[in-house]
Amino acid sequence: SWGNAPISWSVNDVGGDITWDGVNSRTYYRSTTGNALKYFSGSSAYSTGLSNCAGWLAIDQFGKVFYKGTDSKIWNYYYNGSIWTSAIVSNNANVGGSITLDMAGGNVFYRGTDNNIWKVSWNSGTSSWNAAVQVTSGIAATDHLVWGVNSNRLYFRGSDSRIYNYYWTGSSWNTAALSYAAEDANCAGNLAYDNTRDILYYTGNDNRLWYYFNDRGWNTGTGTIYNTLANWNATNVTGPVIVRNDGVVYYRGSDNKLYENFNGDNLSDNPACSPGNYQVFKQGENEEQEEVSTTIIETPENTALLKVYPNPSRDIFNFELYIPDDQEGELFIYNLQSQRINMTEPVQHFNAGKNMITYDASALPAGVYYYSVQLKETVLTGRMIKN
């Protein structure tokens, strides 16, 4: 069952900017004293020895910690094969706030002190980081940056309360607002992207949980294909919003308690949540335990359910698929470079009800992969981790 308790009763210096490192089973945080970067592992807290952390933590797929330094530069803290060390990612001393990662593309995005979005890219040819470049102009960004893994674009809130996206048109990168009417300029911040269902959540100026969903593609402009809906009538959403792998949404309420999903269920009857930046991790998630990823897609004519377990796994992944009628479908497995790696998987016929697909990943290197089960009118996607 769910409970609430401090990770360590002896530690009282958590200053915010909490993030989970699933590779090394660590919970990193910025300390309230000395700009220290610390982490919990097991039931104890440890110091990294760093005292230049100004916050805005982000973790990549290899367990590297990116953060804003006290010198307003981007740094990372990582294991180099023999020791843990830190290094400057960008020499530009212009980091003003929020940092987010495009892990597949090797890009680090951040808000500059000029309120424009900047990008630092990894150069595989020189095995070094390129100089930071400005990628947006004329739009004052605020500290609400998030990268959409499935949509392959950056989302951020503008000072005009609209949501903007930075995306590839097929020939060049472009920036455009998602909002298509004046009344949709209602974003108060707290953006969170659901990689499984391709949904962008945010807090509205009315303190309700709103979201954009992609119904016909992710292009923008005249005749927008974005839809936006309010999430029921709860008006107590005031803090960070996070989305779990199975699509469950958490947020901090106006009473500083933690709430989940669409119904406003209160998860924390006693402890309050302090303002800050949060990332979600599953209860009991570590190398020896497994989680079950669940994807549900509903349309007026169709309901499909996909469970993937064990996840993480060292070898076999089971894809348990439930569909309402007979359909043909295909399983796709992609690496972080969006390259399909199971080219020999055939198109399969699935019967109404329960179907089982078994995938042997024993030959794959350890890391993060993405799956996609493509049916007649439905695509079920998610993340899988190979230990």
Long-range contacts (C-beta under 8 A, 24 or more apart in sequence): 2-267, 2-283, 4-267, 4-268, 4-269, 4-270, 4-271, 7-40, 7-43, 7-45, 8-40, 8-43, 8-44, 8-45, 10-45, 11-40, 11-45, 13-38, 15-55, 15-276, 16-55, 16-274, 16-275, 16-276, 16-277, 17-55, 17-56, 17-57, 17-67, 17-276, 17-277, 18-57, 18-276, 18-277, 18-278, 18-279, 19-57, 19-58, 19-59, 19-65, 19-277, 19-279, 20-59, 20-279, 20-280, 20-281, 21-59, 21-63, 21-65, 22-59, 22-63, 22-281, 22-285, 22-385, 23-59, 23-61, 23-62, 23-63, 24-63, 24-79, 25-285, 25-286, 25-287, 26-63, 27-281, 28-57, 28-59, 28-65, 29-57, 30-54, 30-55, 30-57, 30-67, 35-70, 37-65, 37-67, 37-77, 48-77, 48-84, 48-86, 50-77, 50-86, 55-277, 56-95, 56-97, 56-98, 56-99, 56-110, 56-277, 57-99, 57-277, 58-99, 58-100, 58-101, 58-108, 59-101, 59-279, 60-101, 60-103, 61-103, 61-336, 61-367, 61-368, 66-99, 66-101, 66-108, 67-99, 68-95, 68-97, 68-99, 68-110, 69-95, 72-96, 72-113, 74-99, 74-108, 74-110, 74-120, 74-132, 89-120, 89-129, 90-120, 90-129, 90-131, 90-132, 91-131, 91-132, 92-118, 92-131, 92-132, 94-118, 94-132, 97-142, 97-143, 98-143, 98-144, 98-145, 98-156, 99-145, 100-145, 100-146, 100-147, 100-154, 101-147, 102-147, 102-154, 103-147, 103-149, 103-336, 103-368, 104-149, 104-152, 104-336, 104-337, 104-338, 105-152, 109-135, 109-145, 109-147, 109-154, 109-166, 110-145, 111-141, 111-142, 111-143, 111-145, 111-156, 115-140, 115-141, 115-142, 115-159, 116-141, 117-141, 117-145, 117-154, 117-156, 117-166, 135-166, 135-173, 135-175, 136-164, 136-166, 136-175, 139-164, 139-175, 142-189, 143-189, 144-187, 144-189, 144-190, 144-191, 144-202, 145-191, 146-191, 146-192, 146-193, 146-200, 147-193, 148-193, 148-195, 148-198, 148-200, 149-193, 149-195, 149-370, 150-195, 150-198, 150-381, 151-193, 151-198, 151-214, 151-218, 152-338, 153-218, 155-191, 155-193, 155-200, 156-191, 157-187, 157-189, 157-191, 157-202, 160-185, 161-185, 161-186, 161-187, 161-188, 161-205, 162-187, 163-187, 163-191, 163-200, 163-202, 163-212, 165-218, 165-220, 167-218, 167-220, 176-220, 176-221, 177-220, 178-212, 178-220, 178-224, 178-226, 178-228, 179-228, 180-224, 180-226, 184-228, 186-210, 190-237, 190-239, 190-240, 190-241, 190-251, 191-241, 192-240, 192-241, 192-242, 192-243, 192-249, 193-243, 194-243, 194-247, 194-249, 195-243, 195-245, 195-381, 195-382, 195-383, 196-245, 196-246, 196-247, 196-293, 196-295, 196-381, 196-382, 196-383, 197-247, 197-295, 197-297, 198-381, 199-243, 201-231, 201-241, 201-243, 201-249, 202-241, 203-237, 203-238, 203-239, 203-241, 203-251, 204-230, 204-237, 206-230, 206-235, 207-235, 207-236, 207-237, 207-238, 207-254, 208-232, 208-233, 208-234, 208-235, 208-237, 209-234, 209-237, 209-241, 209-249, 209-251, 209-262, 231-262, 232-262, 232-263, 232-264, 234-259, 234-264, 236-264, 239-273, 239-275, 240-276, 240-277, 240-278, 242-278, 242-279, 242-280, 243-280, 244-280, 244-282, 245-282, 245-291, 245-293, 245-382, 245-383, 246-292, 246-293, 246-294, 246-295, 247-294, 247-295, 247-296, 250-280, 252-278, 287-312, 287-387, 293-382, 293-383, 293-384, 295-380, 295-381, 295-382, 297-378, 297-379, 297-380, 299-377, 299-378, 301-377, 302-377, 302-378, 304-375, 304-378, 304-380, 306-373, 306-380, 306-382, 308-371, 308-382, 308-384, 311-384, 311-385, 312-384, 312-385, 312-386, 312-387, 313-361, 313-384, 313-385, 313-386, 313-387, 314-362, 314-386, 314-387, 315-360, 315-361, 315-362, 316-358, 316-359, 316-360, 316-361, 316-362, 317-358, 317-359, 317-361, 317-371, 317-384, 318-356, 318-357, 318-358, 319-356, 319-357, 319-358, 319-359, 319-371, 319-373, 320-354, 320-355, 320-356, 321-350, 321-354, 321-355, 321-356, 321-357, 321-373, 321-380, 322-353, 322-354, 322-355, 323-350, 323-352, 323-353, 323-355, 323-375, 324-352, 325-352, 326-350, 326-351, 326-352, 327-375, 327-376, 328-375, 328-376, 329-373, 329-374, 329-375, 329-376, 330-373, 330-374, 331-357, 331-359, 331-371, 331-372, 331-373, 332-371, 332-372, 332-373, 332-374, 333-359, 333-361, 333-369, 333-370, 333-371, 333-384, 334-369, 334-370, 334-371, 334-372, 335-367, 335-369, 335-370, 336-367, 336-368, 336-369, 336-370, 341-369, 350-375, 361-386
